[in-house]
């Protein structure tokens, strides 16, 4: 047996030195703000890790592994939502006591969340100019690869479903916009391929989880700063609200009225 300790394996000492409040005192609630957002970034890292494996499983026609991985990502999203409850214990006055210390830093600059959006299928509106060169290259790389939805379509094709060829060949076209031809296939999948339909429902769960997180994030920001401008120069709540109710996989929502 080696002498590796819990603290050494997890780098606990280094981890606990990464929270460095900037406010005078410092203000009591700044530590909470830092811990929550660092935790978000750790979960984003894990989600991206899971998405890599999910796309490999989908494109390799590994149905059961795909199902398990999508379920894990959905569970992580539930954890992200629950963390909002903790942030909402901080009042506007408490947040304002250190908000000026954030200067121009903003959640807009979360490169991992931008990469997450790109992997899911977003192909426009990602503000790369806010990111570092290294982060920009990672997001740009994700934008050039097949999206998660594109990988799901590959699995359906493996199972004999007639996915339009252009949706399989051109990785950069895999923005998850509505496609009536794909929707016709999805209706057939739901009616005649119970296993694949189960996977599609897990993707709906994931989509709903992303939308739920966005909604809770908007309400948390509104509750904390009202209609103030965001620290990164955005319109704050108004911008965040504009991102609501934009599904990741619109085809999966469109077909629900066809049964």
Helices and strands as residue ranges (DSSP letters): H 6-10, H 12-16, H 30-59, H 63-87, H 92-96, G 99-102, G 107-109, H 111-120, G 128-130, H 133-144, H 148-158, H 165-169, G 171-173, H 180-192, H 194-225, H 237-242, H 250-254, G 255-258
